[in-house]
Amino acid sequence: MSTILLTTLNARYAHTALGLRCLYASMQELQPQTKILEFTINDPIQTIAEDILNERPTIIGIGVYIWNVAEVAQLLEILKKVSPQTTIVLGGPEAGYHPHRVDLSHADYIISGEGEIAFYALCKKVLSTRHCGHDPQSTILNHVQDDKQPHFIKAPFPDLKTLPLPYAAYSDEDIAHRMIYVEASRGCPFECEFCLSSRDEKVRNFPLDSLLEAFEVLWQRGARRFKFIDRTFNLNMTFANRILDFFLAKEPPYFAHFEVIPDHFPEVLKAKIKRFPQGSLQLEIGIQTLDPVIAAGINRPLRLEKIIDNLRFLEQETTAHLHLDLIVGLPGESLAGFGRNLDTLVSLTHSEIQIGILKNLSGTTLSRHDLTHGMIYSDTPPYDILQNNDLSFVQIQKMKRFARFWDIFYNSGSFDHTIALLWGEGSVFEGFYAFSEWIYTQTLSTWKISLERQITLLHTYLLLHHPVDVVEDSLLADLAPRPEKTIPFFLRQKLKAHPKNTPSISTIIPKRQAKRLEHDAD
């Protein structure tokens, strides 16, 4: 049984919680009494509570994020009803900033910020006061807050040069089946108003030699899927170059994901990126908007010429898989403005373009635009925009469906040959918007649309605008690598005459990236 239990609800099993492992690594003499137990948001809440309480913990630390806060609130209520004597400590961005728009009042403590030092100190005091028979809440804090609310602790920034690294806490099962999350730095130098990272403007780096030694141990244990959570990986070129060299010296297959700023690709960085083998490198690039006026309004730096040049380079001269982000609903940006952004990006790259709906996270300064731009947000997670002066509620709803259908039909890579028929020589945004409107009239849903139905819907819509041979030849080029049973019957006979090309794609590469590689090989 564990005295201290660290837990969270991940979005899916393939994810791992780096934050829990950071806390575990810093528990010093309490580490033998500490255990990590992870769940997913799809697990039954009462079963999660049962598994947690089976450990009979004195202290439970829970990581709270935008994707799990609703489930955590339910879990808190059950834990406190069944085991009121257990001390519950919350951390993570969704707990650490006010206002709380989900009820987290059943917790005993909330730690705001990077919690390694604060959580260890809190656990020591809770355990020592319980051992002495005192009430830990009245002993730990110098002042008593409202008894109905958790005690709020602002964590000091830890010194990353002395902080124990967390990577030994990844289990063999994690390494074999899940993404390994790592970080080389914390903080962000930019002040984008929709992002919590802007609160910590100073970028701090972990000791590079120690970090690379830890990565080597992970590699020797079999780790091949690394996802860096640094907000600006390519800001510090000394770090970026040596970490990229670490992977370039390794034998593929492997998969390394980095979040990069789009306007900073010195020649030495470009040269290294060009050397990565196909399928091994993914770059997440937060574009958000290509309008300088809109970007300036939310304090986002935008060197447009540099961004366009770098995207062209990445598209034309590297095999890196790109994941670009655009946001719907930014203050002052119209639907037409968003459409121009999308058209531009599609003209520059055929990579994934993730369309997100603006969210107003507690702790950001985005609310300062509410009056000027009529910004109205939902008070339930994920706190997305409902309407503003430029976009009505109905338009936002349509764009949410647009984003979902874009992910299904464009980002998935399932229809790389066929998808461009939706817009031809015209506007990508206008062509796909019309398709999105039509497809919703057929499905009345954006979820649980099988691949076979996706094919049938796309085929039916395109026949309204194109000759049957053009549509079916394009679809067959996309479908040839797929099992026959996933293809609608009306296309199967024609498929038999179509040449198959089924290249071998490593299972280390995520499915969506592998699918795009298959099409690139055609």
SULVENLIN-V143472 format. One line per field, one symbol per residue. ss: DSSP state (~ for helix, > for strand, _ for the rest). phi: phi as a letter, one per 30 degrees, with the letter a starting at -180 (. if undefined). psi: psi as a letter, one per 20 degrees, with the letter a starting at -180 (. if undefined). Layout:
ss->???
phi->???
psi->???
//
This chain:
ss->___>>>>>>>_______~~~~~~~~__~~~~~~>>>>>>>____~~~~~~~~~_____>>>>>_____~~~~~~~~~~~~~~____>>>>>_~~~~____________>>>>___~~~~~~~~~~~~~~~~~___~~~~~__________>>>>____________~~~__~~~~~~__>>>__>>_________~~~~____>>__~~~~~~~~~~~~~____>>>>________~~~~~~~~~~~~______>>>>>>______~~~~~~~~~_____>>>>>>>>___~~~~~~______~~~~~~~~~~~~~~___>>>>>>>>______~~~~~~~~~~~~~~___>>>>>>_>______~~~~~~~~__>>______>>>>_____~~~~~~~~~~~~~~~~~~~_______~~~~_____~~~~~~~~~~~~~~~~_______~~~~~~~~~~~~_____~~~~~~~~~~~~____~~~__~~~~~~~~______________~~~~~~~~~~~_
phi->.cdbccbacddadddbcdeddddedcdhddddccbcbcbbdcddddddeddddddhddbccbdcbddbdddddddeddedddbddddcccbjddcdbcddcbdcddddbbccjdceddddddddddddddddicddddddcdbcceddcddccddddddddcdddcdddddddeddbbdcdbbcabjbdcbedccddddcdddccddddddddddddedddjdbbcbdcedbecdcdddedddddedddcdddabbcbcbddcbbeeddedddddddeicbbccbddiaccedddddcicdbcddddddddddddccbcddcbccbccjdejcdddddedededdddcacddbdcccebcdejdcdddceddcidbbdcceciddcaadcbdedddeddddeddddddccddidbedcedddbhccdeddddddddddddddchacbhcdeddeddddddddddbbddddddddddddceddeeddceedcddddddcdcbbddcddddeeddddddddddd
psi->qphppprrorhrhiqqnhghhggghjiciihhjqqpoqariiqpghhggghghhilqhpppppprhijhghhggggggghghmhippppqarhhhiqqqpiqojiiqhqpppaojggggggggghghghhhijrohghhgqhqpaphiqqpppoqqpqoihippqjiiiprhgghhirpoprqirqrpirkpiiphhihnhpppqqpgghghghhhggghijpiopopjphmhjgohgggghghhghhiqprqrpppqpqqijnmrhhgghghhipqpiipppponggqjohggghhjkppnngggggghggghghjrjppqoqpqppjqpiprhhggghggggghhhqjrpoooqppqnqpirjhiiigggjkppqqjqpklrqhrahhprggggghhghggghggghghhjhlhhhhiihicjapgggghgggggghhhhhkqjqlorgghgggggggghiiiqqhhgghhgghhhihiqqhiipqhiigghhhippqomqopqihpqgghhghhghhi.
//
